[in-house]
Amino acid sequence: MGWVSAGDGYEIALIEGRVAARPTAGRAAGRRLKSLPKQLRDHPEVERLRRLAEWLDRHAEACLSQVDTWMVSSLPVPTGLVAEVWPDEAWRSVLRDLVVVGDDPDEPGFLRDVTAEGELRVVNLDGETVRLSPATVTLPHPVLLSDLADLREFAAELGVVQRVEQIHRSTWEKPDDLAEQATQVTEFAGAKFTSRFGLAARATSLGYRVSGGYATCTVRDAGCTVEASVWIGEPYWDGDTETGGLSWNDRGGRPLPLREVGPVAWSEGMRMAAALYAGRTVEEGTDA
């Protein structure tokens, strides 16, 4: 966005999300000022750019949230849609360098560019840039990537930085020796907190929903919607509390046997439980 006139003797522009000003005359003409002059702070054009900056921030957050949802759920996204949003910097900065797969799920690669015609340019694990034109493209959850270790190593070589946490996302694989009737994981139960409100605040700050006495996350796994939940204490109780077990329910609220929980739902549920557990009160001393 270019510089626009604002008042007598000044121009303003939106630079890195903030309104900047520069004089148009005098010795400092054309030189960006460190702060807005007092006479510009309430100028209509300055207020317009501030509102634009706020909208751009909300737009960027919405793009990040949407792409994160696509990745966590491994949803196939129409390639035409990706091509349509790619020119938008907010979308492009989130999508670029994510691992994607086209028609062949065994050929993942890092998304580097998209043409207006919907052709994807992807760098594969051989270091080659390949061109793909699938009807849909998938951003796989990392627990589904068999080449995850190789992708992490190659990403380090390329200097890849993902805005959506994908290949460096914490993952948990479901054990094969689960009891047939088991419906709860207690690995992260018993984490003590001095305040139930504090534990609830931790859950929401991590992006999880608090409903009743539970912290929850909803995941779409293999076409099914599953909700993982961890007990965090009675609502409105502000005394000491501790985390309970982790369980999963289907869309109708039926508790799922652990053997029926899909790999993505399992990993995301364990990730939530571990993140809550990490904020526990740790006792000091030799008996801690």
Disulfide bonds with the S-S distance in Angstrom:
none
